Amino acid sequence: MESGLTATQLKLQAGDSVQVKGKVLPDAKGFVVNVGQDSENLLLHFNPRFDCHGDVNTIVLNSMRDGVWGEEQRESTFPFQQGEKAEVTVSFDASELKVKLAEGQEISFPNRLGLEKIHFLSVEGDFKIKALKF
């Protein structure tokens, strides 16, 4: 996957959210939105997969602590379409993260690292960013 955007020193606190708006590329295999402390400590690795790593139309969520991946969570909810606009909003508190998708769909994921601030955001893969909103 190609690199897209990386932001550091964000200082988002529990209760805050970050919204990523953009367009999925027409021949997309997948894309990733990561949030956390840094690239080795991710509260959330959000990875919609159109057709990659053996998954088709599946969202894979995970966390990373000190460079080590946790247990993957797979979701069959898949509102993304190749070549179409997409929007992902991540909010969090001390116990969980909520990922809001199209048409009121929402996925919950535990705050496995117990972080109270997000300093790091990256968006990678087959996704063209149009706007970020904090």
N, C-alpha and C positions, 0 to 999 in steps of 0.2 A: 504494500500500500504506500502511496506517496504521502509525503508530509504535507500538512495543511497549515495549521496555526498552533503556536504554543504561547501561552501567557503565564507569567509567574508573578509573584508578589500581589495576588489579588485580594487577600484578606477578607474573603466572604465569610460571614458568621452564620451560625445556626439560625434558621429562619429566612435567610437570604436565598435567592435563586439566580440561576444563570440560564438564559435562553439562547439557543443556537438556531438561527434560521438560514436556510439555504436551499440548494437544489441538488438532488441526487443525480449523478451523471447517468447518461442514457445506457451505458454498458456496465453499470456498477456491479462489482462483486460484493462489496461491503464497505462500511465506514465505521469509524470509532470516535466516540467522545469520551475522554478521560478527565476526571476531576479528582483532586487529592492534595496531598502535601507537596509532592514532587513526583518525578517520573518513576521513582522506585517505591512510592507509597501512595497507592491510588485507592480512594474511597469507592470509586466506581469506574469500571471499564465497561462502557456501553457499546455493544458491537452488533448492529443489524447486519445480517449476512444474507445476501440475495442468493449467492451460490459460491461459497468458499469454505475451506477446511471441513468439507463433508456435510455442511449444513445448507439447507435451502429454505429461504423465507423464515428465518429464525433469528430472534434477538438473543444474544449471549451476554450475560452480565457477570462480572467478577470483580474481585478486589486484589490488591497486591500489597504485601507488607515486606519491606526491606528487599525488594526485587523478587519475591516468591509469590506466585499466584495462589489464590485461594480456590475454593470449589466453585465451579461454574454453575450458574442458574440459567436455564433456558426458558424462553417464553415463546409461545406460538402466536401471540398477538403480533401482527406484522402490518402496520398501516402504510409502509413505505412502498413507493413505486419508482422504478427506474425512469429517469428523465423528468420527474415531478418535484415540486417544491416539498420541503419537509421542515418540520419544526420539532425541537426537543428542548424541554424545560426541566432542569434538575434543581430540586430544592432538598434541604436536608436539616436534620436536627441530630441530637446526640445518639438517638437509637436507630434511625433509618433515613434512607433517601427515597424521594418520590420522583419518578420520571414521568412527566406529562407528555402525551403524544397527541396525534390528531383525534378529533371527534371525541374529546373527553376521556380517552383511554389513559390509564395510569398504571405504572408498574412500581411496586415497592421492592426495596433492596436494603438489607441490614447495614448499618454503619459498623462494619466489622473492626475498623481501626479506632473507633471511638473519638475521631477527630471533631473538634468544635469549630475549626476554621478550614476553609479551602484556600490554598495559595496557588494552585496549579490547575491549568486547563489546557487540554490539547484536543484538536480535531484533526483527524487523519483519514486518508482513504479517498474513496470515490464520491466526494461531496464538495460542492463549491459553496463556501460560506458567503452569505449576503449580509448578515447582521448578527451582532452579539448584543445582548441586553442583560444588564445586571440589576 
